[in-house]
Structures are given as C-alpha cells and as structure tokens.
C-alpha cells in the first residue's frame, strides 16, 4: 500500500471512529433522558414556589405554596407576611411567622377561616414577647426548605426547630424536631387564632387545644366559624394564654395560646390538626382522616393521590424544564374550586352554607371566580376530571337553592368581584358534555332566574344592568355601571349557552328563543368606524373619544383589542361584521 493510500485509510478510519463515538454519546444521552423521564413521577416535577416572588406592586403569579391535596378543604402554607396580608408567602422574605391554615384563592380576595401554628423555644419570660408575630418570626433559608404539594419541611434558625407538614383534605400532621430544652426553658408551640373574633381553649388532660377563628374577608353569615382541634403526642409542661378584649361569650378579638415541654436534642413531637366549618365535634370527626397512620404513611398517601390526579395527563419530553412548567401549572389547576363539604358521623355528605348559615346535606365548593375560569379551567375539568365536576355541579345547584342565585365569584359566599354571568357557561358546558345533575328542573329555574335578576346586595351576582341589556340589547356606558361593554359581550355569550342548555333539556322553542336572539347582542357594540367593540351610551351614541389601547373603562382588565374577539359563539358573525376573513385576520391591505 502506497503512502497516499495509507493516509486515506487512516483518515477514513478516524472518521469511522468519530461517527461511532458520536452515535455512542447520542445513545447514552438519549438513554439517560428516557431513564430520567421514567425515574420521576408527575408530582416530582411540581414546584409549589412558582409565582411566589410577587408583591402588591408587581405580580409574577401572586401565588403561595399550597400544601394540600387536590381540591382539599384546607390548605397549609408557611406565612412570611403579616397577619391579614394577602401576600402570605413571598419568596424574597427571609422570616417565617407561622404555618397557616389558609383558604385564600388570591391575595385580592384575601383569606378566611385562618389560624397559624408556630414552634418556638424560650423561657416563660420570653414567652410574653412571642405573642407579637414580629418577635416570634424566625429566619429561614430556601436551602433548608423542601416544598412539595404533599410535604413541606423547613429549618427555623432562630428557634433551632425543624418543622414538617403533610396534609389530608381536612386535616394535617405536623412533625417538629426540637433542640434540647430543660429546667426553666421550653420547646413551645404557639397557636394564633388571629384577630376579628377568635377563641382558644387548652385541654391538658387530653394533650389537646381547641378553638375557632372568625377572621374572614367577607361574604359569610354572622355565625361563620372555622373550628379547629390540635392533638399532641407529648404531655404539656407549660400552658399560657393571651386574650385581647374578651366579651361575655368568652370570645376574644384576638386569642393566642402556647404550650411547652422540655425536650432532648432531636426529640420529635407530632401535632394532629383538623378543622370544620360546622362544629368542634365535626372537627374531631375530620381528624379521623389521619387515622392511626404515621407521618410518613400520610405523606406517602398524599404523594400517591397527587400522582393519581396529575397522572391523568402523561407528557414525554427530554426537556425537564418543560415538564416542570407543565406539571406545576396542572397542580395549580386542581387546587380550586375548594371542597367545602364534610362527612358527618353517619358518613353522609354535609356542608355549612356560607349563604344562609345552616348545616345542610350535599356538596358545596367555593373559592373560584367564573370570569377567571369559564374559558379554560372548567372545560379542562370536564375532559380530565368529570367525576369531580359532577360533584361541583351538584354543589352549584345547592348554592342556588340556598341563596336564590348561582355564584359568579364565591369565597366562600357570594363576593362582589368581576363581571359576567358565566355560571351559565359553567353549567351549560358541563351538562352538554354529559355531566348530568340530579335536579335538571332546578338547574333550568336557577339559570333563568340568575340571568334576569341581580343579587340585592352583591352586584356581581346575577346580571348587573340586565334591565338595560334586555331592553336595549346592551348595557350603556353612561348609567353608572362600570365595564359595560365587557358585561354586554359576556352576557351575549352566556345567553347562547342558556339557549343550548334549553335545547338539551327539551325546553319549548317559544321559551328559549329569546336567549338565541339576545346572544346576538354583541353586534350592538361593534363600531364600524374602528372595526372594534366600543362602549355605547343609553341614547345610542358611541362613547368618544375612543382609544383601542385604553385599559379598563368600558372593559374589564383589558381593552377593545382584547374584548372585540370575545364572541366565542359566533365567530362567523364577527367575521361578517368586520367585512371578511382578511380584515378579521388583520391581513387586509385597506
């Protein structure tokens, strides 16, 4: 073989080796990717801290880490914000004030039925200062924090205590790992039932604390209470109470209690916690959700439940960031609506009604606004979790029976927030997707009543401006009803939903055709001058001056460039109004 041939051979051999090595590396990486995907379950991709780096002036999500089961009645969260602050946990904070049972759907709506538990260390003299939430707050680091949907763990540096939480739907178990405390020093646990009316009682012979909190952000009858019970597995050596402005019924404006005991280093103390919106006795029944299981067994069951729910969708991707994003979002999607029902001593489903204050049979759900959820969340529930939406629809029927209206924003009762009559969309879509309620006649009665009335106290429940809408075909912008164009467009879509439901229920055409006609009311706000939806005055004049970029005003959290497309039920009609598909698509040369 000549020199040139040997050189070519060596070059060819080198290329073969390079191809082999590249293929081998690719196969190794591909195999690792597949192994990584199969090694983790859906809940392992979830980050419950996403969206927590927020504040009132700048939102990156306005979320808090919800330690809970899907659709659970109670959530738990580490509390970094002050009592009553809707931003209960913010990622940039460096101190934890307590571990709060929360029912908050958003910081704007705020919380209700909340109380907190906080482990501490110190002597009796120091204890009096600890009633102040600033004094008992402890530094923590995200490096010592494990935050999962079914499990939370953090080290509280100022008190040298590790706190762990694992939930069920109506109960939770805490596991505290304490330092060594002897003689006149104690390892402590403080219960803060918050202000605005609360009560706590220590029952040392049972290692138990009971209490209730009434603190809420509105929307409930006067007899609203969240009753709680906490049982420890260690005998109390110290008991202390703080009450401010106690009244004749032994209720304080603000009740706080502390219990303490000596501990050796690394000693573990458990607290079993449950609550009820019905009574102390019901809270004791809810505590049975924990059974005689250990902390690890409850945690394992919670993990299994989350994988069951999140596993309804299987995503295969080598990009772990995409998997984390997807499952973290799905986790948020199955927290609400919140279950607001309990099981009585006979195993029957009951609920405290946040609408009339009575304890009644049947399902109840809360903490969701339909303006925010009718477009995406409830259709997702219909597709993935129809068995849960079946319960939710029954709960909506109960809401109508107890308040004479379907809700539009509930937390836990009717709240004055947002616009639209989108309960019609929620109810109609579920029924048309095969989710049938037990009382279809009540469903129809309620949906018609809600569409043709407004709640006497809550302006966002029912249809504000329905008299104008039914008479003029739109809600005018000059009759002291805000966001009038948004209301008109949503009412029109809601009327189409009612018409479709009426057909499915076999209602006479003579009875339901009015909703088909009103569903075309969106056309009354189309201004050909701008080829956009605009506000209109009662006398028929357009609201001028007009800017398509103006945020709010005649629209809700948007402008004409958003809301013009809010004609989900008749896109061809909107295309025709705009003069054809090219204009509709924005490709017209005119």
DOBADO-63556 format. One record per residue (C-alpha): residue number from 1; x, y, z. Coordinates in steps of 0.05 Angstrom, whole numbers, plus 5000, padded with zeros to 4 digits. Layout:
N
[pt NUM; [X; Y; Z]]
...
end
This chain:
590
[pt 1; [5000; 5000; 5000]]
[pt 2; [5029; 5067; 4980]]
[pt 3; [5037; 5127; 5025]]
[pt 4; [4976; 5162; 4996]]
[pt 5; [4932; 5101; 5005]]
[pt 6; [4955; 5092; 5078]]
[pt 7; [4938; 5165; 5091]]
[pt 8; [4869; 5158; 5061]]
[pt 9; [4857; 5094; 5102]]
[pt 10; [4877; 5128; 5167]]
[pt 11; [4832; 5187; 5151]]
[pt 12; [4774; 5140; 5136]]
[pt 13; [4787; 5100; 5199]]
[pt 14; [4788; 5165; 5240]]
[pt 15; [4721; 5186; 5210]]
[pt 16; [4690; 5118; 5228]]
[pt 17; [4714; 5124; 5299]]
[pt 18; [4685; 5195; 5305]]
[pt 19; [4619; 5172; 5277]]
[pt 20; [4617; 5114; 5325]]
[pt 21; [4634; 5157; 5385]]
[pt 22; [4582; 5210; 5367]]
[pt 23; [4530; 5156; 5359]]
[pt 24; [4550; 5124; 5425]]
[pt 25; [4546; 5191; 5461]]
[pt 26; [4479; 5204; 5430]]
[pt 27; [4453; 5136; 5452]]
[pt 28; [4479; 5147; 5522]]
[pt 29; [4447; 5215; 5527]]
[pt 30; [4382; 5190; 5497]]
[pt 31; [4381; 5132; 5545]]
[pt 32; [4395; 5178; 5604]]
[pt 33; [4337; 5223; 5581]]
[pt 34; [4289; 5165; 5577]]
[pt 35; [4313; 5140; 5645]]
[pt 36; [4304; 5208; 5676]]
[pt 37; [4233; 5213; 5649]]
[pt 38; [4214; 5145; 5675]]
[pt 39; [4250; 5153; 5741]]
[pt 40; [4206; 5211; 5763]]
[pt 41; [4131; 5214; 5774]]
[pt 42; [4087; 5274; 5755]]
[pt 43; [4087; 5304; 5825]]
[pt 44; [4164; 5304; 5826]]
[pt 45; [4163; 5357; 5772]]
[pt 46; [4118; 5404; 5811]]
[pt 47; [4147; 5467; 5843]]
[pt 48; [4097; 5498; 5891]]
[pt 49; [4141; 5560; 5897]]
[pt 50; [4129; 5583; 5825]]
[pt 51; [4096; 5651; 5825]]
[pt 52; [4113; 5668; 5897]]
[pt 53; [4164; 5722; 5880]]
[pt 54; [4108; 5772; 5878]]
[pt 55; [4085; 5835; 5914]]
[pt 56; [4027; 5882; 5912]]
[pt 57; [4061; 5928; 5862]]
[pt 58; [4089; 5873; 5816]]
[pt 59; [4059; 5804; 5805]]
[pt 60; [4097; 5745; 5778]]
[pt 61; [4038; 5700; 5795]]
[pt 62; [4013; 5722; 5863]]
[pt 63; [4014; 5650; 5888]]
[pt 64; [4032; 5618; 5954]]
[pt 65; [4059; 5547; 5966]]
[pt 66; [3995; 5508; 5979]]
[pt 67; [4010; 5444; 6018]]
[pt 68; [3946; 5407; 6004]]
[pt 69; [3911; 5351; 5968]]
[pt 70; [3874; 5365; 5903]]
[pt 71; [3810; 5405; 5916]]
[pt 72; [3824; 5399; 5991]]
[pt 73; [3781; 5436; 6041]]
[pt 74; [3842; 5463; 6078]]
[pt 75; [3910; 5485; 6052]]
[pt 76; [3972; 5500; 6093]]
[pt 77; [4026; 5550; 6077]]
[pt 78; [4087; 5579; 6112]]
[pt 79; [4069; 5650; 6130]]
[pt 80; [4120; 5704; 6116]]
[pt 81; [4072; 5762; 6111]]
[pt 82; [4038; 5797; 6170]]
[pt 83; [3971; 5774; 6196]]
[pt 84; [3917; 5794; 6145]]
[pt 85; [3967; 5806; 6088]]
[pt 86; [3941; 5774; 6024]]
[pt 87; [4013; 5762; 6003]]
[pt 88; [4020; 5708; 6056]]
[pt 89; [4085; 5679; 6029]]
[pt 90; [4135; 5716; 5985]]
[pt 91; [4198; 5684; 5960]]
[pt 92; [4242; 5744; 5976]]
[pt 93; [4223; 5743; 6050]]
[pt 94; [4273; 5714; 6099]]
[pt 95; [4229; 5702; 6161]]
[pt 96; [4171; 5655; 6175]]
[pt 97; [4118; 5679; 6225]]
[pt 98; [4078; 5614; 6228]]
[pt 99; [4048; 5558; 6189]]
[pt 100; [3978; 5579; 6169]]
[pt 101; [3916; 5541; 6152]]
[pt 102; [3891; 5581; 6093]]
[pt 103; [3831; 5583; 6046]]
[pt 104; [3855; 5642; 6005]]
[pt 105; [3842; 5638; 5929]]
[pt 106; [3881; 5701; 5913]]
[pt 107; [3912; 5760; 5950]]
[pt 108; [3860; 5806; 5922]]
[pt 109; [3803; 5766; 5953]]
[pt 110; [3846; 5751; 6014]]
[pt 111; [3834; 5697; 6066]]
[pt 112; [3781; 5670; 6114]]
[pt 113; [3778; 5619; 6170]]
[pt 114; [3853; 5623; 6181]]
[pt 115; [3897; 5606; 6241]]
[pt 116; [3971; 5590; 6249]]
[pt 117; [4017; 5543; 6286]]
[pt 118; [4088; 5562; 6304]]
[pt 119; [4142; 5522; 6341]]
[pt 120; [4187; 5564; 6387]]
[pt 121; [4239; 5557; 6441]]
[pt 122; [4249; 5600; 6503]]
[pt 123; [4232; 5612; 6576]]
[pt 124; [4169; 5638; 6608]]
[pt 125; [4195; 5709; 6610]]
[pt 126; [4209; 5708; 6535]]
[pt 127; [4141; 5679; 6520]]
[pt 128; [4103; 5744; 6532]]
[pt 129; [4142; 5776; 6475]]
[pt 130; [4125; 5718; 6429]]
[pt 131; [4052; 5738; 6426]]
[pt 132; [4078; 5791; 6378]]
[pt 133; [4084; 5760; 6309]]
[pt 134; [4147; 5800; 6294]]
[pt 135; [4181; 5774; 6357]]
[pt 136; [4167; 5701; 6344]]
[pt 137; [4185; 5703; 6270]]
[pt 138; [4246; 5661; 6252]]
[pt 139; [4298; 5667; 6198]]
[pt 140; [4297; 5612; 6145]]
[pt 141; [4334; 5596; 6081]]
[pt 142; [4307; 5565; 6017]]
[pt 143; [4368; 5519; 6021]]
[pt 144; [4336; 5486; 6082]]
[pt 145; [4266; 5485; 6052]]
[pt 146; [4232; 5426; 6017]]
[pt 147; [4166; 5447; 5986]]
[pt 148; [4122; 5396; 5953]]
[pt 149; [4046; 5392; 5945]]
[pt 150; [4041; 5336; 5996]]
[pt 151; [4100; 5353; 6042]]
[pt 152; [4136; 5415; 6069]]
[pt 153; [4199; 5419; 6111]]
[pt 154; [4239; 5478; 6136]]
[pt 155; [4291; 5495; 6188]]
[pt 156; [4274; 5554; 6233]]
[pt 157; [4343; 5580; 6252]]
[pt 158; [4323; 5628; 6308]]
[pt 159; [4289; 5572; 6346]]
[pt 160; [4332; 5513; 6323]]
[pt 161; [4269; 5475; 6303]]
[pt 162; [4253; 5434; 6241]]
[pt 163; [4180; 5436; 6220]]
[pt 164; [4148; 5387; 6173]]
[pt 165; [4076; 5385; 6148]]
[pt 166; [4036; 5333; 6109]]
[pt 167; [3961; 5343; 6093]]
[pt 168; [3897; 5306; 6081]]
[pt 169; [3835; 5340; 6054]]
[pt 170; [3810; 5366; 6121]]
[pt 171; [3868; 5350; 6168]]
[pt 172; [3943; 5352; 6172]]
[pt 173; [4001; 5325; 6212]]
[pt 174; [4059; 5367; 6238]]
[pt 175; [4126; 5338; 6258]]
[pt 176; [4171; 5383; 6299]]
[pt 177; [4243; 5365; 6314]]
[pt 178; [4264; 5405; 6375]]
[pt 179; [4331; 5422; 6407]]
[pt 180; [4349; 5406; 6479]]
[pt 181; [4309; 5448; 6529]]
[pt 182; [4309; 5434; 6604]]
[pt 183; [4295; 5467; 6670]]
[pt 184; [4260; 5534; 6661]]
[pt 185; [4268; 5534; 6585]]
[pt 186; [4218; 5502; 6539]]
[pt 187; [4204; 5477; 6470]]
[pt 188; [4139; 5512; 6453]]
[pt 189; [4083; 5511; 6403]]
[pt 190; [4041; 5574; 6394]]
[pt 191; [3971; 5575; 6364]]
[pt 192; [3948; 5642; 6336]]
[pt 193; [3873; 5644; 6320]]
[pt 194; [3881; 5714; 6291]]
[pt 195; [3840; 5776; 6305]]
[pt 196; [3769; 5797; 6288]]
[pt 197; [3738; 5747; 6336]]
[pt 198; [3771; 5682; 6360]]
[pt 199; [3772; 5632; 6417]]
[pt 200; [3822; 5581; 6443]]
[pt 201; [3818; 5530; 6500]]
[pt 202; [3875; 5486; 6525]]
[pt 203; [3854; 5417; 6549]]
[pt 204; [3919; 5390; 6582]]
[pt 205; [3889; 5323; 6605]]
[pt 206; [3879; 5305; 6531]]
[pt 207; [3942; 5339; 6504]]
[pt 208; [3893; 5380; 6463]]
[pt 209; [3878; 5451; 6441]]
[pt 210; [3812; 5471; 6411]]
[pt 211; [3789; 5538; 6383]]
[pt 212; [3756; 5575; 6328]]
[pt 213; [3771; 5634; 6284]]
[pt 214; [3721; 5680; 6251]]
[pt 215; [3771; 5723; 6213]]
[pt 216; [3747; 5729; 6141]]
[pt 217; [3748; 5777; 6084]]
[pt 218; [3672; 5779; 6075]]
[pt 219; [3616; 5741; 6043]]
[pt 220; [3592; 5698; 6102]]
[pt 221; [3535; 5699; 6152]]
[pt 222; [3546; 5723; 6223]]
[pt 223; [3551; 5652; 6251]]
[pt 224; [3612; 5635; 6209]]
[pt 225; [3667; 5599; 6247]]
[pt 226; [3725; 5554; 6229]]
[pt 227; [3731; 5505; 6288]]
[pt 228; [3797; 5471; 6298]]
[pt 229; [3826; 5416; 6342]]
[pt 230; [3900; 5401; 6354]]
[pt 231; [3924; 5339; 6390]]
[pt 232; [3997; 5329; 6411]]
[pt 233; [4033; 5265; 6427]]
[pt 234; [4071; 5296; 6486]]
[pt 235; [4045; 5319; 6553]]
[pt 236; [4045; 5394; 6566]]
[pt 237; [4091; 5423; 6620]]
[pt 238; [4071; 5495; 6606]]
[pt 239; [4006; 5528; 6587]]
[pt 240; [3996; 5601; 6570]]
[pt 241; [3941; 5643; 6541]]
[pt 242; [3935; 5713; 6512]]
[pt 243; [3866; 5744; 6500]]
[pt 244; [3850; 5815; 6479]]
[pt 245; [3783; 5848; 6495]]
[pt 246; [3745; 5786; 6516]]
[pt 247; [3669; 5792; 6511]]
[pt 248; [3613; 5759; 6551]]
[pt 249; [3613; 5697; 6506]]
[pt 250; [3686; 5684; 6524]]
[pt 251; [3706; 5704; 6453]]
[pt 252; [3766; 5749; 6444]]
[pt 253; [3782; 5797; 6390]]
[pt 254; [3848; 5761; 6386]]
[pt 255; [3863; 5694; 6421]]
[pt 256; [3933; 5663; 6424]]
[pt 257; [3955; 5602; 6463]]
[pt 258; [4021; 5568; 6477]]
[pt 259; [4040; 5501; 6505]]
[pt 260; [4110; 5477; 6522]]
[pt 261; [4152; 5419; 6546]]
[pt 262; [4225; 5402; 6559]]
[pt 263; [4257; 5363; 6503]]
[pt 264; [4323; 5329; 6488]]
[pt 265; [4362; 5346; 6425]]
[pt 266; [4329; 5316; 6364]]
[pt 267; [4265; 5298; 6400]]
[pt 268; [4205; 5293; 6354]]
[pt 269; [4136; 5318; 6374]]
[pt 270; [4075; 5307; 6329]]
[pt 271; [4013; 5350; 6325]]
[pt 272; [3950; 5324; 6291]]
[pt 273; [3906; 5381; 6266]]
[pt 274; [3837; 5385; 6234]]
[pt 275; [3783; 5437; 6227]]
[pt 276; [3710; 5443; 6209]]
[pt 277; [3662; 5498; 6187]]
[pt 278; [3607; 5461; 6225]]
[pt 279; [3627; 5448; 6297]]
[pt 280; [3681; 5423; 6345]]
[pt 281; [3650; 5354; 6342]]
[pt 282; [3656; 5354; 6266]]
[pt 283; [3728; 5377; 6272]]
[pt 284; [3741; 5315; 6314]]
[pt 285; [3709; 5272; 6260]]
[pt 286; [3753; 5305; 6207]]
[pt 287; [3814; 5289; 6249]]
[pt 288; [3799; 5216; 6236]]
[pt 289; [3823; 5226; 6165]]
[pt 290; [3893; 5216; 6194]]
[pt 291; [3873; 5151; 6227]]
[pt 292; [3929; 5117; 6265]]
[pt 293; [3977; 5128; 6207]]
[pt 294; [4048; 5153; 6218]]
[pt 295; [4073; 5218; 6188]]
[pt 296; [4109; 5180; 6133]]
[pt 297; [4047; 5140; 6116]]
[pt 298; [4005; 5202; 6110]]
[pt 299; [4059; 5234; 6067]]
[pt 300; [4062; 5172; 6022]]
[pt 301; [3986; 5172; 6014]]
[pt 302; [3988; 5246; 5995]]
[pt 303; [4042; 5233; 5943]]
[pt 304; [4001; 5176; 5913]]
[pt 305; [3939; 5219; 5910]]
[pt 306; [3976; 5275; 5873]]
[pt 307; [4005; 5226; 5823]]
[pt 308; [3936; 5197; 5811]]
[pt 309; [3908; 5266; 5794]]
[pt 310; [3967; 5294; 5756]]
[pt 311; [3978; 5228; 5721]]
[pt 312; [3913; 5237; 5681]]
[pt 313; [3960; 5271; 5630]]
[pt 314; [4025; 5237; 5611]]
[pt 315; [4077; 5282; 5580]]
[pt 316; [4140; 5255; 5548]]
[pt 317; [4196; 5305; 5537]]
[pt 318; [4271; 5306; 5548]]
[pt 319; [4267; 5379; 5569]]
[pt 320; [4258; 5376; 5644]]
[pt 321; [4241; 5450; 5648]]
[pt 322; [4180; 5439; 5603]]
[pt 323; [4158; 5381; 5647]]
[pt 324; [4166; 5423; 5709]]
[pt 325; [4127; 5480; 5679]]
[pt 326; [4071; 5435; 5655]]
[pt 327; [4060; 5396; 5720]]
[pt 328; [4069; 5457; 5764]]
[pt 329; [4013; 5491; 5725]]
[pt 330; [3969; 5429; 5728]]
[pt 331; [3980; 5427; 5804]]
[pt 332; [3952; 5498; 5809]]
[pt 333; [3893; 5479; 5764]]
[pt 334; [3868; 5424; 5811]]
[pt 335; [3871; 5463; 5876]]
[pt 336; [3807; 5501; 5863]]
[pt 337; [3747; 5501; 5868]]
[pt 338; [3757; 5482; 5941]]
[pt 339; [3716; 5428; 5973]]
[pt 340; [3671; 5459; 6025]]
[pt 341; [3636; 5397; 6048]]
[pt 342; [3648; 5347; 6104]]
[pt 343; [3626; 5277; 6126]]
[pt 344; [3582; 5270; 6188]]
[pt 345; [3582; 5214; 6239]]
[pt 346; [3539; 5171; 6193]]
[pt 347; [3585; 5183; 6133]]
[pt 348; [3535; 5229; 6099]]
[pt 349; [3559; 5289; 6059]]
[pt 350; [3541; 5355; 6094]]
[pt 351; [3563; 5427; 6090]]
[pt 352; [3558; 5492; 6126]]
[pt 353; [3524; 5540; 6079]]
[pt 354; [3562; 5606; 6071]]
[pt 355; [3498; 5633; 6041]]
[pt 356; [3446; 5622; 6097]]
[pt 357; [3488; 5597; 6155]]
[pt 358; [3453; 5529; 6160]]
[pt 359; [3483; 5460; 6160]]
[pt 360; [3453; 5423; 6101]]
[pt 361; [3462; 5358; 6063]]
[pt 362; [3501; 5354; 5998]]
[pt 363; [3563; 5380; 5964]]
[pt 364; [3589; 5451; 5966]]
[pt 365; [3650; 5480; 5931]]
[pt 366; [3679; 5550; 5935]]
[pt 367; [3738; 5597; 5923]]
[pt 368; [3734; 5608; 5849]]
[pt 369; [3711; 5664; 5803]]
[pt 370; [3678; 5642; 5739]]
[pt 371; [3702; 5704; 5699]]
[pt 372; [3772; 5676; 5711]]
[pt 373; [3757; 5602; 5699]]
[pt 374; [3700; 5591; 5650]]
[pt 375; [3745; 5595; 5588]]
[pt 376; [3796; 5542; 5608]]
[pt 377; [3792; 5510; 5677]]
[pt 378; [3722; 5482; 5676]]
[pt 379; [3728; 5454; 5605]]
[pt 380; [3792; 5420; 5630]]
[pt 381; [3753; 5391; 5689]]
[pt 382; [3700; 5365; 5641]]
[pt 383; [3754; 5329; 5600]]
[pt 384; [3800; 5303; 5654]]
[pt 385; [3762; 5300; 5719]]
[pt 386; [3687; 5293; 5703]]
[pt 387; [3675; 5255; 5768]]
[pt 388; [3698; 5317; 5807]]
[pt 389; [3659; 5365; 5764]]
[pt 390; [3597; 5323; 5775]]
[pt 391; [3604; 5340; 5849]]
[pt 392; [3618; 5413; 5834]]
[pt 393; [3555; 5418; 5791]]
[pt 394; [3513; 5389; 5848]]
[pt 395; [3546; 5440; 5893]]
[pt 396; [3525; 5496; 5846]]
[pt 397; [3453; 5471; 5849]]
[pt 398; [3458; 5475; 5925]]
[pt 399; [3484; 5546; 5921]]
[pt 400; [3423; 5567; 5881]]
[pt 401; [3376; 5532; 5929]]
[pt 402; [3408; 5566; 5989]]
[pt 403; [3418; 5636; 5961]]
[pt 404; [3369; 5643; 5902]]
[pt 405; [3428; 5655; 5855]]
[pt 406; [3483; 5616; 5822]]
[pt 407; [3551; 5644; 5842]]
[pt 408; [3597; 5684; 5798]]
[pt 409; [3653; 5694; 5850]]
[pt 410; [3648; 5653; 5913]]
[pt 411; [3697; 5657; 5973]]
[pt 412; [3664; 5624; 6010]]
[pt 413; [3597; 5661; 5997]]
[pt 414; [3579; 5710; 5942]]
[pt 415; [3633; 5763; 5931]]
[pt 416; [3627; 5828; 5893]]
[pt 417; [3682; 5817; 5842]]
[pt 418; [3689; 5817; 5766]]
[pt 419; [3634; 5817; 5713]]
[pt 420; [3592; 5769; 5672]]
[pt 421; [3541; 5715; 5683]]
[pt 422; [3590; 5659; 5668]]
[pt 423; [3557; 5609; 5715]]
[pt 424; [3513; 5598; 5653]]
[pt 425; [3574; 5576; 5614]]
[pt 426; [3599; 5531; 5670]]
[pt 427; [3532; 5497; 5680]]
[pt 428; [3513; 5490; 5607]]
[pt 429; [3580; 5464; 5584]]
[pt 430; [3582; 5410; 5638]]
[pt 431; [3511; 5387; 5622]]
[pt 432; [3525; 5385; 5547]]
[pt 433; [3589; 5346; 5560]]
[pt 434; [3548; 5292; 5594]]
[pt 435; [3554; 5313; 5667]]
[pt 436; [3481; 5309; 5689]]
[pt 437; [3454; 5337; 5754]]
[pt 438; [3401; 5304; 5797]]
[pt 439; [3353; 5363; 5792]]
[pt 440; [3353; 5389; 5720]]
[pt 441; [3289; 5429; 5731]]
[pt 442; [3323; 5466; 5788]]
[pt 443; [3383; 5477; 5743]]
[pt 444; [3340; 5510; 5690]]
[pt 445; [3300; 5550; 5740]]
[pt 446; [3364; 5577; 5772]]
[pt 447; [3399; 5593; 5707]]
[pt 448; [3340; 5633; 5681]]
[pt 449; [3330; 5670; 5746]]
[pt 450; [3404; 5688; 5752]]
[pt 451; [3404; 5714; 5681]]
[pt 452; [3345; 5760; 5692]]
[pt 453; [3359; 5789; 5761]]
[pt 454; [3415; 5818; 5803]]
[pt 455; [3431; 5800; 5875]]
[pt 456; [3402; 5851; 5923]]
[pt 457; [3469; 5861; 5958]]
[pt 458; [3524; 5831; 5913]]
[pt 459; [3526; 5870; 5848]]
[pt 460; [3569; 5818; 5812]]
[pt 461; [3520; 5761; 5825]]
[pt 462; [3465; 5755; 5773]]
[pt 463; [3468; 5807; 5718]]
[pt 464; [3481; 5879; 5737]]
[pt 465; [3446; 5922; 5684]]
[pt 466; [3402; 5866; 5659]]
[pt 467; [3343; 5914; 5652]]
[pt 468; [3382; 5956; 5602]]
[pt 469; [3411; 5894; 5568]]
[pt 470; [3343; 5862; 5558]]
[pt 471; [3311; 5927; 5534]]
[pt 472; [3366; 5960; 5492]]
[pt 473; [3407; 5900; 5473]]
[pt 474; [3469; 5926; 5511]]
[pt 475; [3489; 5955; 5577]]
[pt 476; [3501; 6030; 5568]]
[pt 477; [3565; 6063; 5589]]
[pt 478; [3533; 6125; 5619]]
[pt 479; [3486; 6095; 5672]]
[pt 480; [3536; 6086; 5729]]
[pt 481; [3550; 6013; 5712]]
[pt 482; [3624; 6002; 5702]]
[pt 483; [3656; 5958; 5648]]
[pt 484; [3591; 5960; 5609]]
[pt 485; [3619; 5934; 5542]]
[pt 486; [3651; 5874; 5576]]
[pt 487; [3586; 5858; 5611]]
[pt 488; [3547; 5861; 5545]]
[pt 489; [3595; 5816; 5508]]
[pt 490; [3596; 5764; 5563]]
[pt 491; [3521; 5766; 5573]]
[pt 492; [3512; 5752; 5499]]
[pt 493; [3556; 5691; 5502]]
[pt 494; [3521; 5669; 5566]]
[pt 495; [3454; 5675; 5531]]
[pt 496; [3479; 5629; 5476]]
[pt 497; [3499; 5578; 5530]]
[pt 498; [3430; 5583; 5561]]
[pt 499; [3397; 5572; 5493]]
[pt 500; [3440; 5510; 5482]]
[pt 501; [3423; 5483; 5551]]
[pt 502; [3349; 5496; 5539]]
[pt 503; [3351; 5455; 5475]]
[pt 504; [3387; 5398; 5511]]
[pt 505; [3334; 5399; 5566]]
[pt 506; [3279; 5397; 5515]]
[pt 507; [3250; 5465; 5531]]
[pt 508; [3199; 5494; 5481]]
[pt 509; [3230; 5538; 5427]]
[pt 510; [3180; 5592; 5445]]
[pt 511; [3210; 5594; 5515]]
[pt 512; [3284; 5594; 5496]]
[pt 513; [3287; 5633; 5430]]
[pt 514; [3295; 5698; 5469]]
[pt 515; [3364; 5674; 5490]]
[pt 516; [3383; 5658; 5418]]
[pt 517; [3362; 5728; 5399]]
[pt 518; [3399; 5761; 5457]]
[pt 519; [3462; 5721; 5441]]
[pt 520; [3468; 5767; 5380]]
[pt 521; [3470; 5830; 5424]]
[pt 522; [3545; 5832; 5416]]
[pt 523; [3532; 5863; 5347]]
[pt 524; [3503; 5925; 5381]]
[pt 525; [3572; 5945; 5406]]
[pt 526; [3610; 5935; 5341]]
[pt 527; [3634; 6003; 5316]]
[pt 528; [3648; 6000; 5242]]
[pt 529; [3689; 6065; 5246]]
[pt 530; [3743; 6027; 5284]]
[pt 531; [3723; 5955; 5267]]
[pt 532; [3724; 5943; 5342]]
[pt 533; [3677; 5936; 5401]]
[pt 534; [3663; 6002; 5436]]
[pt 535; [3622; 6028; 5493]]
[pt 536; [3554; 6058; 5476]]
[pt 537; [3511; 6108; 5512]]
[pt 538; [3438; 6098; 5530]]
[pt 539; [3417; 6145; 5474]]
[pt 540; [3454; 6102; 5423]]
[pt 541; [3515; 6147; 5414]]
[pt 542; [3584; 6117; 5416]]
[pt 543; [3630; 6132; 5475]]
[pt 544; [3680; 6182; 5448]]
[pt 545; [3738; 6198; 5449]]
[pt 546; [3757; 6126; 5436]]
[pt 547; [3825; 6092; 5442]]
[pt 548; [3833; 6018; 5427]]
[pt 549; [3890; 6017; 5477]]
[pt 550; [3852; 6045; 5537]]
[pt 551; [3854; 5995; 5593]]
[pt 552; [3791; 5985; 5634]]
[pt 553; [3735; 6036; 5628]]
[pt 554; [3683; 6001; 5585]]
[pt 555; [3723; 5936; 5591]]
[pt 556; [3747; 5890; 5646]]
[pt 557; [3822; 5882; 5656]]
[pt 558; [3832; 5893; 5582]]
[pt 559; [3814; 5938; 5524]]
[pt 560; [3778; 5938; 5457]]
[pt 561; [3835; 5899; 5424]]
[pt 562; [3822; 5843; 5473]]
[pt 563; [3747; 5843; 5481]]
[pt 564; [3729; 5850; 5407]]
[pt 565; [3745; 5776; 5400]]
[pt 566; [3700; 5756; 5458]]
[pt 567; [3648; 5726; 5411]]
[pt 568; [3662; 5653; 5424]]
[pt 569; [3594; 5630; 5400]]
[pt 570; [3591; 5665; 5333]]
[pt 571; [3659; 5676; 5300]]
[pt 572; [3629; 5678; 5230]]
[pt 573; [3583; 5733; 5252]]
[pt 574; [3643; 5773; 5276]]
[pt 575; [3680; 5759; 5211]]
[pt 576; [3620; 5786; 5172]]
[pt 577; [3617; 5849; 5215]]
[pt 578; [3690; 5862; 5201]]
[pt 579; [3680; 5855; 5126]]
[pt 580; [3712; 5788; 5114]]
[pt 581; [3766; 5740; 5134]]
[pt 582; [3824; 5784; 5112]]
[pt 583; [3803; 5840; 5158]]
[pt 584; [3788; 5790; 5213]]
[pt 585; [3858; 5761; 5207]]
[pt 586; [3889; 5830; 5203]]
[pt 587; [3918; 5818; 5134]]
[pt 588; [3873; 5867; 5096]]
[pt 589; [3910; 5920; 5055]]
[pt 590; [3856; 5972; 5070]]
end
